């Protein structure tokens, strides 16, 4: 049986250190494997790490390692369904999880019932500390960073 879903977890969100969110993490654009869960209803309207309010129907995700602003293709490894997300928040704060997605994305991935799914996270575009954008593994052959 899967662990608790975001809806069953306490409604706690850590605030990022100033400047840490933009430059944190893996700027390489490599594919990651891990487990994803999804945000519960209680997070609707709360401020994300990028300062914007979270919307249940937005194609957004939270990652501990990918820089804010990263666009990635997330694929449920159990059923092959995928969705494109933009990393706009930090988390998940549950051990063993790599990504939290909005309920809209969870529906697209077919993971709402179980609450957690094994996923592949393939970055499409990854913001770099210098302000440029690096193509990720899912960028389809683009090889030059742009500003």
MIDOSE-1310 file (N, C-alpha, C; in nm, 2 decimals, decimal comma, always signed):
residues 147
xxxx	+0,08/-0,12/+0,00/+0,00/+0,00/+0,00/+0,09/+0,12/+0,00; +0,05/+0,22/-0,07/+0,13/+0,35/-0,08/+0,12/+0,42/+0,05; +0,22/+0,51/+0,06/+0,23/+0,60/+0,18/+0,12/+0,70/+0,17; +0,12/+0,79/+0,27/+0,01/+0,89/+0,28/+0,03/+0,99/+0,16
xxxx	-0,09/+1,03/+0,11/-0,09/+1,13/+0,00/-0,07/+1,27/+0,06; -0,04/+1,37/-0,02/-0,03/+1,50/+0,03/-0,15/+1,55/+0,11; -0,27/+1,50/+0,07/-0,39/+1,54/+0,14/-0,39/+1,49/+0,29; -0,31/+1,38/+0,31/-0,31/+1,33/+0,45/-0,20/+1,38/+0,53
xxxx	-0,10/+1,45/+0,47/+0,01/+1,50/+0,55/-0,01/+1,63/+0,61; +0,06/+1,66/+0,72/+0,04/+1,79/+0,78/+0,07/+1,91/+0,68; +0,00/+2,02/+0,70/+0,01/+2,13/+0,61/+0,12/+2,22/+0,65; +0,25/+2,17/+0,64/+0,36/+2,25/+0,67/+0,45/+2,27/+0,55
xxxx	+0,49/+2,39/+0,53/+0,58/+2,43/+0,42/+0,70/+2,51/+0,48; +0,82/+2,46/+0,44/+0,93/+2,54/+0,49/+0,96/+2,66/+0,39; +1,00/+2,77/+0,45/+1,03/+2,88/+0,37/+1,18/+2,87/+0,32; +1,20/+2,89/+0,19/+1,34/+2,89/+0,15/+1,43/+3,00/+0,20
xxxx	+1,56/+2,98/+0,21/+1,65/+3,09/+0,25/+1,65/+3,19/+0,13; +1,66/+3,32/+0,16/+1,67/+3,42/+0,05/+1,79/+3,38/-0,04; +1,76/+3,38/-0,17/+1,86/+3,35/-0,27/+1,89/+3,20/-0,29; +1,84/+3,12/-0,20/+1,88/+2,97/-0,21/+1,79/+2,90/-0,32
xxxx	+1,67/+2,94/-0,33/+1,58/+2,87/-0,42/+1,62/+2,89/-0,57; +1,66/+3,00/-0,61/+1,69/+3,02/-0,75/+1,82/+2,95/-0,79; +1,92/+2,93/-0,71/+2,04/+2,87/-0,75/+2,06/+2,73/-0,69; +1,96/+2,68/-0,62/+1,97/+2,55/-0,55/+1,97/+2,44/-0,66
xxxx	+2,04/+2,33/-0,63/+2,01/+2,21/-0,70/+2,09/+2,17/-0,82; +2,03/+2,08/-0,90/+2,09/+2,02/-1,01/+2,06/+2,09/-1,14; +2,16/+2,16/-1,19/+2,14/+2,24/-1,31/+2,18/+2,16/-1,43; +2,21/+2,04/-1,42/+2,27/+1,96/-1,53/+2,17/+1,92/-1,64
xxxx	+2,04/+1,91/-1,61/+1,95/+1,87/-1,71/+1,93/+1,72/-1,73; +2,00/+1,65/-1,64/+2,00/+1,50/-1,65/+1,86/+1,45/-1,61; +1,82/+1,33/-1,66/+1,70/+1,26/-1,62/+1,72/+1,21/-1,48; +1,61/+1,22/-1,40/+1,61/+1,17/-1,27/+1,50/+1,06/-1,26
xxxx	+1,52/+0,96/-1,17/+1,42/+0,86/-1,14/+1,38/+0,88/-0,99; +1,26/+0,86/-0,96/+1,22/+0,88/-0,82/+1,07/+0,85/-0,80; +1,02/+0,91/-0,69/+0,88/+0,89/-0,66/+0,81/+1,02/-0,64; +0,69/+1,03/-0,70/+0,62/+1,16/-0,69/+0,49/+1,14/-0,61
xxxx	+0,45/+1,24/-0,54/+0,32/+1,25/-0,47/+0,25/+1,38/-0,52; +0,14/+1,41/-0,47/+0,07/+1,53/-0,51/+0,02/+1,61/-0,39; +0,01/+1,74/-0,42/-0,04/+1,84/-0,32/-0,19/+1,81/-0,29; -0,22/+1,83/-0,16/-0,36/+1,82/-0,12/-0,43/+1,95/-0,14
xxxx	-0,56/+1,94/-0,12/-0,65/+2,06/-0,14/-0,61/+2,18/-0,05; -0,56/+2,15/+0,07/-0,53/+2,25/+0,17/-0,42/+2,35/+0,12; -0,35/+2,31/+0,02/-0,24/+2,40/-0,03/-0,29/+2,50/-0,13; -0,41/+2,49/-0,18/-0,46/+2,58/-0,28/-0,46/+2,72/-0,22
xxxx	-0,40/+2,81/-0,30/-0,38/+2,95/-0,26/-0,26/+2,99/-0,18; -0,19/+2,89/-0,13/-0,07/+2,92/-0,05/+0,04/+2,96/-0,14; +0,13/+3,04/-0,08/+0,24/+3,09/-0,16/+0,35/+2,98/-0,18; +0,39/+2,97/-0,30/+0,50/+2,88/-0,34/+0,63/+2,94/-0,32
xxxx	+0,74/+2,87/-0,33/+0,87/+2,92/-0,32/+0,90/+3,04/-0,41; +0,84/+3,04/-0,53/+0,86/+3,15/-0,62/+0,77/+3,27/-0,59; +0,69/+3,27/-0,49/+0,61/+3,38/-0,44/+0,47/+3,38/-0,50; +0,44/+3,30/-0,60/+0,31/+3,29/-0,65/+0,22/+3,20/-0,57
xxxx	+0,08/+3,22/-0,58/-0,01/+3,13/-0,51/-0,02/+3,00/-0,58; -0,03/+2,89/-0,51/-0,05/+2,76/-0,57/-0,19/+2,75/-0,62; -0,21/+2,69/-0,74/-0,34/+2,66/-0,79/-0,35/+2,51/-0,82; -0,46/+2,45/-0,77/-0,48/+2,30/-0,79/-0,48/+2,26/-0,94
xxxx	-0,52/+2,35/-1,03/-0,53/+2,31/-1,17/-0,41/+2,36/-1,25; -0,30/+2,41/-1,19/-0,19/+2,45/-1,26/-0,09/+2,34/-1,29; -0,02/+2,34/-1,40/+0,08/+2,23/-1,43/+0,21/+2,26/-1,36; +0,21/+2,25/-1,23/+0,33/+2,29/-1,15/+0,38/+2,17/-1,06
xxxx	+0,50/+2,18/-1,01/+0,56/+2,08/-0,93/+0,65/+2,14/-0,83; +0,68/+2,07/-0,73/+0,78/+2,10/-0,63/+0,90/+2,00/-0,63; +1,02/+2,05/-0,63/+1,14/+1,97/-0,63/+1,24/+2,02/-0,53; +1,31/+1,93/-0,47/+1,42/+1,97/-0,38/+1,54/+2,00/-0,45
xxxx	+1,56/+1,94/-0,57/+1,69/+1,95/-0,64/+1,69/+2,03/-0,77; +1,57/+2,04/-0,84/+1,57/+2,11/-0,97/+1,55/+2,26/-0,94; +1,62/+2,35/-1,01/+1,60/+2,49/-0,99/+1,46/+2,54/-1,02; +1,42/+2,64/-0,95/+1,29/+2,70/-0,98/+1,29/+2,75/-1,12
xxxx	+1,17/+2,73/-1,19/+1,16/+2,77/-1,33/+1,19/+2,66/-1,43; +1,24/+2,55/-1,38/+1,27/+2,43/-1,47/+1,14/+2,38/-1,53; +1,14/+2,35/-1,66/+1,03/+2,28/-1,72/+1,08/+2,14/-1,74; +0,99/+2,04/-1,70/+1,03/+1,90/-1,71/+0,91/+1,82/-1,76
xxxx	+0,94/+1,71/-1,83/+0,84/+1,61/-1,86/+0,85/+1,50/-1,76; +0,74/+1,48/-1,69/+0,73/+1,37/-1,59/+0,65/+1,26/-1,64; +0,71/+1,14/-1,63/+0,64/+1,02/-1,68/+0,62/+0,92/-1,57; +0,50/+0,87/-1,55/+0,46/+0,77/-1,46/+0,52/+0,64/-1,51
xxxx	+0,62/+0,58/-1,44/+0,68/+0,46/-1,49/+0,59/+0,33/-1,49; +0,48/+0,34/-1,41/+0,39/+0,22/-1,41/+0,30/+0,22/-1,53; +0,26/+0,33/-1,58/+0,16/+0,33/-1,69/+0,20/+0,41/-1,81; +0,32/+0,47/-1,81/+0,37/+0,54/-1,93/+0,31/+0,68/-1,96
xxxx	+0,21/+0,72/-1,87/+0,15/+0,85/-1,89/+0,24/+0,96/-1,85; +0,24/+1,07/-1,93/+0,33/+1,18/-1,89/+0,26/+1,32/-1,90; +0,33/+1,42/-1,84/+0,28/+1,55/-1,83/+0,40/+1,65/-1,82; +0,38/+1,77/-1,87/+0,49/+1,87/-1,86/+0,45/+1,96/-1,74
xxxx	+0,55/+1,98/-1,66/+0,54/+2,07/-1,54/+0,64/+2,18/-1,54; +0,62/+2,28/-1,46/+0,72/+2,38/-1,43/+0,74/+2,38/-1,28; +0,87/+2,37/-1,24/+0,90/+2,37/-1,10/+0,89/+2,51/-1,04; +0,80/+2,52/-0,95/+0,77/+2,65/-0,89/+0,77/+2,65/-0,74
xxxx	+0,80/+2,54/-0,68/+0,80/+2,52/-0,53/+0,91/+2,43/-0,49; +0,94/+2,43/-0,36/+1,04/+2,34/-0,30/+0,96/+2,23/-0,23; +1,02/+2,11/-0,22/+0,96/+2,00/-0,16/+0,98/+1,88/-0,25; +0,93/+1,77/-0,22/+0,85/+1,73/-0,11/+0,93/+1,71/+0,02
xxxx	+0,87/+1,72/+0,13/+0,93/+1,71/+0,26/+0,91/+1,57/+0,32; +0,88/+1,47/+0,24/+0,87/+1,34/+0,29/+0,98/+1,25/+0,24; +1,05/+1,18/+0,32/+1,17/+1,10/+0,27/+1,13/+1,01/+0,16; +1,22/+0,99/+0,07/+1,19/+0,90/-0,04/+1,11/+0,95/-0,16
xxxx	+1,08/+1,08/-0,15/+1,00/+1,14/-0,26/+1,08/+1,25/-0,33; +1,07/+1,26/-0,46/+1,15/+1,35/-0,54/+1,07/+1,47/-0,59; +0,94/+1,45/-0,60/+0,86/+1,55/-0,67/+0,72/+1,55/-0,61; +0,66/+1,67/-0,59/+0,52/+1,69/-0,57/+0,46/+1,75/-0,69
xxxx	+0,34/+1,71/-0,73/+0,28/+1,77/-0,85/+0,14/+1,81/-0,81; +0,08/+1,90/-0,89/-0,05/+1,95/-0,86/-0,15/+1,83/-0,89; -0,27/+1,85/-0,83/-0,37/+1,74/-0,86/-0,40/+1,73/-1,01; -0,40/+1,84/-1,08/-0,42/+1,83/-1,23/-0,32/+1,74/-1,29
xxxx	-0,19/+1,76/-1,25/-0,09/+1,68/-1,31/-0,10/+1,53/-1,26; -0,14/+1,51/-1,14/-0,16/+1,38/-1,08/-0,26/+1,30/-1,16; -0,37/+1,37/-1,20/-0,47/+1,31/-1,29/-0,41/+1,28/-1,42; -0,34/+1,37/-1,48/-0,27/+1,34/-1,61/-0,18/+1,22/-1,61
xxxx	-0,11/+1,20/-1,49/-0,02/+1,09/-1,47/-0,09/+0,96/-1,43; -0,22/+0,97/-1,39/-0,30/+0,85/-1,35/-0,25/+0,80/-1,21; -0,22/+0,90/-1,12/-0,16/+0,86/-0,99/-0,25/+0,90/-0,87; -0,36/+0,96/-0,90/-0,45/+1,02/-0,79/-0,49/+0,91/-0,69
xxxx	-0,53/+0,79/-0,74/-0,59/+0,69/-0,66/-0,48/+0,64/-0,56; -0,36/+0,61/-0,61/-0,26/+0,56/-0,52/-0,19/+0,66/-0,44; -0,18/+0,79/-0,49/-0,12/+0,90/-0,42/+0,03/+0,91/-0,44; +0,09/+0,81/-0,48/+0,24/+0,81/-0,50/+0,27/+0,72/-0,62
xxxx	+0,36/+0,76/-0,70/+0,40/+0,68/-0,82/+0,55/+0,69/-0,85; +0,60/+0,58/-0,91/+0,74/+0,59/-0,95/+0,74/+0,68/-1,08; +0,83/+0,77/-1,09/+0,84/+0,86/-1,21/+0,98/+0,88/-1,26; +0,98/+0,92/-1,39/+1,10/+0,97/-1,45/+1,08/+1,12/-1,47
xxxx	+1,18/+1,20/-1,43/+1,17/+1,34/-1,45/+1,28/+1,38/-1,55; +1,23/+1,43/-1,66/+1,32/+1,46/-1,77/+1,32/+1,61/-1,80; +1,42/+1,69/-1,75/+1,41/+1,83/-1,77/+1,41/+1,87/-1,92; +1,34/+1,97/-1,95/+1,33/+2,02/-2,09/+1,42/+2,15/-2,10
xxxx	+1,39/+2,24/-2,00/+1,47/+2,36/-1,99/+1,51/+2,39/-1,84; +1,64/+2,42/-1,82/+1,68/+2,43/-1,68/+1,75/+2,57/-1,67; +1,69/+2,66/-1,59/+1,76/+2,79/-1,56/+1,89/+2,77/-1,49; +1,99/+2,85/-1,54/+2,13/+2,84/-1,48/+2,15/+2,96/-1,39
xxxx	+2,25/+2,95/-1,30/+2,27/+3,06/-1,20/+2,31/+3,19/-1,27; +2,37/+3,18/-1,40/+2,40/+3,31/-1,47/+2,29/+3,37/-1,54; +2,17/+3,31/-1,53/+2,05/+3,37/-1,60/+2,02/+3,30/-1,74; +2,11/+3,22/-1,79/+2,09/+3,15/-1,91/+2,00/+3,03/-1,89
xxxx	+1,95/+2,97/-2,00/+1,86/+2,85/-1,99/+1,94/+2,74/-2,06; +1,95/+2,63/-1,99/+2,02/+2,51/-2,05/+1,92/+2,41/-2,09; +1,93/+2,36/-2,22/+1,84/+2,25/-2,26/+1,86/+2,13/-2,17; +1,76/+2,06/-2,13/+1,77/+1,94/-2,06/+1,77/+1,82/-2,14
xxxx	+1,77/+1,70/-2,08/+1,77/+1,57/-2,15/+1,65/+1,56/-2,24; +1,54/+1,62/-2,21/+1,42/+1,60/-2,29/+1,40/+1,71/-2,39; +1,50/+1,79/-2,42/+1,49/+1,91/-2,50/+1,49/+1,88/-2,65; +1,51/+1,75/-2,69/+1,50/+1,71/-2,83/+1,61/+1,76/-2,91
xxxx	+1,73/+1,74/-2,86/+1,85/+1,76/-2,94/+1,91/+1,90/-2,94; +1,84/+2,00/-2,87/+1,90/+2,13/-2,87/+2,02/+2,13/-2,78; +2,13/+2,20/-2,82/+2,25/+2,18/-2,74/+2,32/+2,31/-2,70; +2,26/+2,43/-2,73/+2,32/+2,55/-2,70/+2,24/+2,62/-2,59
xxx	+2,30/+2,67/-2,48/+2,23/+2,75/-2,38/+2,20/+2,88/-2,44; +2,09/+2,94/-2,39/+2,05/+3,07/-2,44/+2,03/+3,17/-2,33; +2,03/+3,29/-2,36/+2,00/+3,40/-2,26/+1,87/+3,46/-2,28
